[in-house]
């Protein structure tokens, strides 16, 4: 399912969750930073059910089993404290928005848990007075702030097509400068898929400009929209999966006429059917892992084939030489084989076997195991070991050696052909990997990736210079009012800027925790990495940072004067590197352990050590499906020791 949940989808989910009213909250788990499980004792069915939530993306009900963490997170513990054994009193959609509110009655009042299921969404717990107890993510906009103790304010109201009268609908369309489908999707709040379906039912090109539509035709669109909305008002849902190439690619609450060429498969419930898409992202990562394993297998195969080819070449020459040597030593070999033939005709053989074994030409003779190894001169004064079949003549032994040489020649051709095929396959797989790497490179690049960077546990962007030039740049260009400056108390440390904003340019206050993480970052990515286990770092206000030196002093490029009080932290020199997601884009981030841990289920903890940075980068490249240079950019400056891996093991 590539599309996001729409307001219509939320409408259907909420409708189907109504049977959970009166049921009790049993357990709550936080699986990952963005995934939550709420276990419910269903009052009507007397069965246990789960509401699964992936923040900003997905919410469905299921009876599927999940592996839950042994130790609950702070967020999960807070939800448990206020909601366990509470009774679900109300489940609603906020206006016609992608927001679900579940009210839970306890003895001390009615608590609310809110799921904002749009990009960069949130999960927020409210007390009976509608004050925020705890949000999953602290967020700040001009019109609202999501943090503890604040009154919860909903996002700006969205237009509901259910409440639009004909006159309002006509005004909305006529005032739009977009084409029809975009106007319906955005201005009328239908969402992309539903807007396209309405255009299909109206029988009009979705890209038609609004100015080309007559009033009568707009009224026709409104009438058909009302018929479409009646299906939802009457709860006449017919949920179906959409299949393409034998794979389920989408789920719809009703069959779409615009999907006529697709295959539909009925399902009992829309809100339960969504569970089919919970593992989509995980499967994608596994496919990458299989791709990497394939090329590694081919490389091992290539090495084995090369070794086999070299072995065949040696045996071709060896058997050819053996045939030649047998003929060079024809007389002595013939006499030996004649003596052995006479021996085999006798009843008492032991004495004769000893006599033959003592001959200078014989290295080993054992008639019981049919073994005869002789020592023959090759014509250049070199003695070679040759195995003879004592039941055959000298010419037959030589012929067998030549025949074996030809057999190995045929095997060599087959091995060389197989080697060629393996090389071609590696080339093909390599081209696929290169293509994927280019696709990864072409994904969204964030402005802060030009520097050293990390995202704090609470969402602030922290950047640091890589050298004197970029140190100068981060301070002069990016240190603004409300930001903070951090630096390790050691020569050769980067200038760090703690931005009072998140990755979406939303204003975000800077907490003590974020400042401590920035100091750890400043210390760990300095020369302290190679020298100390701990170091001091400090933060100051923007106005304390100056490029103007004292009279008679000189400041080199990338250096700054700090005036006034410095706020120090004692920092452990340690970093983590993990795979995180920023706005639907996978990135590899290096930074303080707590910040990486908060955003990643797969990461590695590093300290100063004796292993070269390039070796570590090569190992982590396969783990995170990233190029070696991309990994090297986030590693600290010096040799490294891997302390611990979380979520994976090196093989």
N, C-alpha and C positions, 0 to 999 in steps of 0.2 A: 504494500500500500504506500504509494509515493506521496499522495496528497495529504494535507493536514486535515484533521477533523474540522468540519464546518459547523456553523451554528445550527443547521438542520440536523447534523449528526448528533450534536449535544442534546437537541430537542428530543430525539428518539431515545438516546441513552437514558435521559432523565425519565422519560415516560416508562421505559422498561424497568427502571429501578424502584418504581413506586411500591412494588410488593415487599420491599425491604423495610418499609415503615413499620415501626413497632418492634423491629429486631434489635438485638443487643451486640455491642462491640465486644469481641472476644480477645483478639490479640492484634498488635501492630508491629510491623517490621520495616526497617529501611534497608532494602537490598543493596542499593548503590546510592551515590549522591543524589540521583534523580528518580529513583524507583522506590515506591512505597507499596506495602501490602496491608490491607485492613481486613482482618478475618471477622466474619459476622455469623452469628447463630440465627439463621433464617427462621423467624417465628412461624411462618405459614407452612414451610416444608419440613421443619425440624432438622434441616441439614446445615452443614457449615459451608459458607461461601466466602469468596475472596473478592474484594475490589482491588484491582491492580491499577496503579497510576504511574505513568512515566511523565515526569513534569513537563508541561508545555506541549505534550505530544499525544498521549494516549490514556484512556481510562476505559476499563471493561470489567465485567464480572466473570468469574471463573471458579472451577473446582480443581483446577490444575495445581500440582504440587510444585513448590519452589524450594530451593536450598536457601535457608535463612541464616544470617550471621549469628554466631554464638554471643557476641557482645553487642548490645543495642547502641545506636548512635545517640547523641544528645537530643537530636530532633525526635527520634522514635521514643526515647524515654519521656520527653515532654508530652507528646501525644498520648502515651499510655497513662501518664499521671492524671490527665484531665478527661480522657475519653473512655477508658476501659470500663466495661459493665454499664456504659451509658446506653440509653435507648434512642434509636433513630426516630426523630419526630417529624422530620420534613426533608425532602429532597427536591431542590428546585434549580431551574436554569435562571441565572440573573439576566433579566430582560431578554433580548434575543442575542446574547453574547456567548462566547465560548468559555463560560464560567459556570461551574456547578457548585452549589452550596448544600452542604449536608448539616442539618441541625441535630444535635445530640443532647438529650435531656438527662441531667444528673440532679441529685437532691439539692445542690446549691445553685442550680440555674441551668440555662440552655446554652451550650457551647456550639460554635459553628466552625466547621472545617471547610475551607474554600479552595477549589482547584481551578486555577487560571490556565486554561489549555490553549494558549496561543504562544507564539514565539517568545522565548525568554520568560516563560510563564512562572508560576509560583504556587506553593501550597502554604496556606496561612491558617493558623489556629486563632480563633477569636474567643474572648471571654463573654459572659452573659451581657456585658455592657458594650459589646462590639469593639472592644479594644484588642489590639493584636497582642497575643501572648508570645507567639514566636512564628516568624516566617521561615520557610526553607531557605530563601535567599533575601538578604537585605537589598532593597531597591529604592531609588529616589527619582521622582520626576517633578516637573514644575507644579503639578496639581495634586500629587499624592506621594506619600512616603510609606514604604512597607518595612517597618521595624518594630521591635517590642515597645509596648506602652503607647503606641500611636493609635488613634481611632482609624479603623479601616475605611478607606475611601475607594469606591469602585472606579474602574476606568471610565472615561467619558462614554455616555450613553450611545448605543448603536441603534440605528433605525430598525424597526421590526416590520417586515413585510406583512405580518399578520394584522397590524393595526393601521396600515396605510389605506386611506380612502382613495377613490379614483382621482379626485382633484389633486391631492398631494402627490400621487404617483405620476400624473401628467407633468406637474411642476418639476419634480425631480429629474425626469427624463429630459424635459425641454431645456433645463438649465445646465445640462451636461455637455461638455465638449468632447467626450470620449465616444468610442463606438458603442453599439448596443450591449454587447456581452460584458464589456468592462463597466458600463454604467449599472447594469443589473447586478453584477458581482460585487461592486464596491458601494455605489450610491444607494442601491436598494437592499444591500447586505445579503445577497443570495449566496455568495461564494462562487468560485470559478466553475466547478462541476455542475452545480445546480443552475447557474446562469446559462451555461451551454445547453443543458437539457430543456430549459424553457424556450430558448431560441429554436431548438429543434421542433418542439411541440407547436410553436407559432408558425413554423415553416418559413423561416427567414434566415438569411446569411448573418451569422453572429457578428461579422465585422461591419455591418451596415452602420453608417453614420446616423446619429440621432436626427440631424437636420433633414435627412431624407424621408423621415417618417411623418405621415399625416396624423392629425389628432384622432381620426377614426381608427387608424391602425394601432396607435398607442392604447386606445380604449380596448381594442381586441387583445392586445398583450396583457392588459390588466385583467380581463375576463378569464383568460386561460391561466394566468397566475393564480387567481382565486380558486379555480378548479384544482389546480396543483396543490394549493395550500389546504384545501378541504381534506385531502388524503391524510395530511398530518393532524389536522384538527380532530378528525374522526378516528385517529390512531389505527388507520387501515394499512398497517405496515406489512410488507411482504419481503423481508430481508433476503438478499441473494448475494452469493459470491460471484465475482466476475473472473472468468478463467481465460488465460491466453497462453497458448503453447503448453497446455496441460498444467499450467501453474496458476494458483490463485493470486491475482494481482490487486484486487480491490473488493470492498464489500459495500453494498448500497441498501438503504432501508426499503426501497421500492425498485422494481425493474425500471431502468431508464430506456426510453424509446431510442435515444441517441446511441445506445450501446447495442443496437440490433444485431450487429455482426459478431458480437462477443458471445461466449458461451456462459449461460447463467446456471448456477447451482443453488437450490433453495437451502436455507438454513433456518433454524427455529427462532433464533434471537440475534438481533443486531449487536447488542451490548456484549453477548457471549461470543459472537462470531469474530469480534475484533481481536480475540486472543491469538488468532492465526498469524497476526503480524508482529507479535511481541519479540520473536527471535530473528526478525529480518536483518537487523543490524549485526547481530552476532554471527549469522550465517555468512554475511559478507566478509567479516573478518576471518572466518574459518576458510573461506575460499582463497583468500590471500595466502593464508598459511599453507594450504595444499599446493598452491602455485609455487611457493618457495620450496616446499619439500620435493616437488617434481623436478625442479632444476638441479637440486642437490643430488637426487637419485641419479639423474642423467650424468652428472659430473663424475659420480662414483663409477657408473657403468663405463664411461669413457676411459677412465683410468685403468679399469680391469681389461678393457678391450685392447688398450695400448700394450699392457703387460703381456696379454695373450699373443698379440702379433709379434712382439719381440721374441717370445718363447718359440713360436712357430718358425721364425727365421733362423733361430739357432739350431732347431731340430732338423730343418731342411739341409743346412750345411753339414751338421753332424752325421746324419744318415748317409749323405752323399760321400763324405769322407770315409765312413765305415765300409761302404761298398768298395771303394777304391783300395783301402788298406787290406781288406780280405783278399783281393786279387794280388796285391803286392806280396802278401805272405801266403800265397796259394799252397806251396809245397808243405810248409810246416803245419798249416791248418788241416791239410788233407791227411797227413800222417797222424795228427792228433785225433781226428774224427774216425780214422780207420781203427786206431787202438781202442777207442771207446766203443765202436761197433762190435769188435771182438770181445770186449769185456762184457757187454750186455748179453752175449750168447753163453757165457759161463755161469755155473751155479754158484761157485764161491767167488765173490766179487771184491771183498774188503781189501785184500792185499793189492789187487790190481788198481783199485780206486786210489789207494795211498800212493802207488807208483806214479799214476797219471797226475795226481795233485802236486807231486814234487817237481814236475817238469817246469823249466824256466818260463815257458810260454803261458802256463796256467796260473791264474790268480785265484780262482775259486771253481771247484767242481763238486757238484752234489746231484747225482743222478736221481735221488728220491724226489727232489723238488725241481727237476729238469733245468738245473742252472749250470751254465758253463760260461765263465768270464775269462777271456784271454787277454794277454798283453802283446800288442803287435806294434812293430816299427812302421812309422808313416812315410819313410823315405827321406825324411829331413832330420833323422836322428832322434825324433821325439817318440816316446812310447805312449800309446793310447789304449784305453780299455775298450774292448768290444765284446758284446754278448753274442754267443753263437748258439744255434739250435743244433745239438749234437746228433739229432735224428735226421738231419738234412745234410745234403752235400755242400761242398764249399761254394759252387756256383749258385745254388739255391739260397744260401745265406746271404751272398752278395746281392742277388736279385731282390731278396726281401728288404734289404737295407735301401736299395734304390727305389723300390716301390713305396716304402715308408716315407722317403724323401718327397716323392710325388704326391702322396696323400696329404702330407703337411703343406705342400704347395697349394693344393685345392682348398684346404682349411684356411690357409693364409688369405686367399682371395675372398672367401666368405667373411672372414673376420674384418678385412679391410673394407668390405662393402657395409658391414654392420657398423663399423667405426664412422664411415661417411654418413650413414643414416642418423647416427647418434649426434654427430656434429651439426647436421642440418636441423635436428629436433631442438638441440640446445640453442641454435641460432634463432629458430622460430619462437621458442619460449622466451629467449632473451629479448627479442623484438617486442613481444607482448609486455614484458616487464618494463622495458624502456618506454613503451607507449603509456603504460599505467603511471610510470614515474612522471612522464610529461604531463599526464592528466592531473596528477597530484600537484605538480609544480604550477599548473595553470589554475588550480583552485584558488579561492580567495586568499590573497596575501594581506595581512594586516599591517598598518603603518609601523607598529612597534617592533615588528620582526626585523627591522633594519638594525636594531640594537640587541644587546642582551636584554632579556625580558622574562617576567613571569606574571601570573595572575594570582593575587593574594587569596587566601581562604575566603575572604569576604567580598572578593570580586574586583578589587582595585587593580589597575594596570601599574606595573612597576617596570621602569626601563633603566638601563645602565649603559655607559659607554664601553666600547671595546678597546679603544686606544685614545691617545691625546685628542685627536681630531673629533671623534664622536663624543668624548667627554665634554668638549667645548659645545658641541651641537646640542646635546640633550639639555644642558643647562640654559643656554641662550635661547633656544627655540621652544623648549617644552616645559620649563619650570614656570608655572603660573600661580597666581593668587589662589590660595586654598590647597595647593600642592605641598609636598614636603621633600626636603633634600636629605639623602642618607649617604654616609661615607664610612669606610673602615678606618680605624685609627692607625694606619700603616701607610708608608710610602708605596705607591704602585697599586692603588686601589681605584676602582671605577667610581665615577659620580653617578649616584642613583637618584632617580626622580620617582616619587610616589604620587601618582595622579589621583585627583579627587573625582574620578570617573571610572565607569566600567567599560567593557569592550563594545558597548552600544552607544557610547558617548553620553550615557545618563549620569547625572551628578551622583556621586557616592562619597559619603563622609569617610574620613580616614581614621580608623580605630587604632588603639594601642597595639592590638594583635598584628594588624597590617604593618605598623611601623617596626615592630620587632622582627617580622619576617623580612622586611626590606633591609634591616641591619644585618641579618644573617646572610642574606643574598650578597650585600656589599662586601662582607668579610670573606665569604666562601669563594667568591669570584675575584679575589685579590691575590697578591703574592703570599698572603697568610696561608693559602692552601698548601703550599710546598713546605711551610716552616712550622706551623703551629697546629695544635688540636683545638685551641680556642683563641679568640681575638676580640678586641673591643671595637664597636662601631657606634656611630651616633647619628641622630637626625636633628635637623634645624628647620626653621621657617624660611620661606623664599627670600624674605628681606634681609636675612643674615648672610646670604651668599653674595659675594662681590668679586668682580674682576679687577677692582682697583687696589693695587698693593699699597703698603705703607711707604712713606716718602723714603726714597733711596733704595727700595727693594724692587725685585723683578719677579714677575710671575711667568713661568713657562706655559706653553700652549697646553690647555686641558686642566690647568690648576686654578683654584679659586681661593679667595680669602674668606674665612668664616669668622664673623664677629658676634660676640654675645654668648649666651649660655648654650652648651651642647647637651643633648639628652642621650646618655650612654646606655648601651646594652652589652652584656657579656655574651658572646655568640659562640656556639659550638660549630666548628668548621665541618660541615656535612651538607650534602645536597641529595636530592632525589631527582630522577629523570623518569617521566612517564608519558603515556599517551592520553591526551585530553581532547575534549571537543569544545570548540568555540564557534557559536552560531552555525551549527551543522557542518563544521569543517574540522577534520581531525588534525591535530598538531602534536608534536613532541615538545614537551616543556621541561626545562631544568630549573630547579629552584629549591627553596626551603622544603623540608620533608612534609610539614603540615599542609602547605599549600598544594603540593602535588597529590598527597594522600586524599585531600578533600575532593579532588577532581578526577582521580584515576583509580581504576581497579587493577591496573597492571603497571607496576613501576619498579625501579631498582634504587637502592640506597647506596650512596658512594661516599668514600672518604679518601684522603690522600694515601697513596700506596706506591707500589713498584711496577704496576702494569702500564704500559704505554697507552696514551689516550686513543691512538689509532686502533689498537687491538680491542679496546672496550667498545669503540664506535662500530667496529666491524661486527662484534657479537650482538650489539643492540639493534643494528640495522635490520637483521632478520626478524627480531622480536617485534619491532614496531613498524615493520614494512616501510621503512624510510631509508633514504640514501645515506651513505656513510658521512658525506659532508654535512647533511642536515643534523645528524646526531652529534658530530664534532662541534657544531656551533653552540649546542646547549650544554656541553660538558665543561667542568671547571678547568682552570689553566694549569695543568700539570699531570704527573702520573697518578694512577687511580687504583683503589682497591674496592672490589664489590663486597659490601657488607651483607646485603640481603636482597633477595628478589621476591616480589609479591605479585601473585597472579600468573606466574609462569616459572618454568625451570629451563636452564640452559641444557641443550642436548649435545 
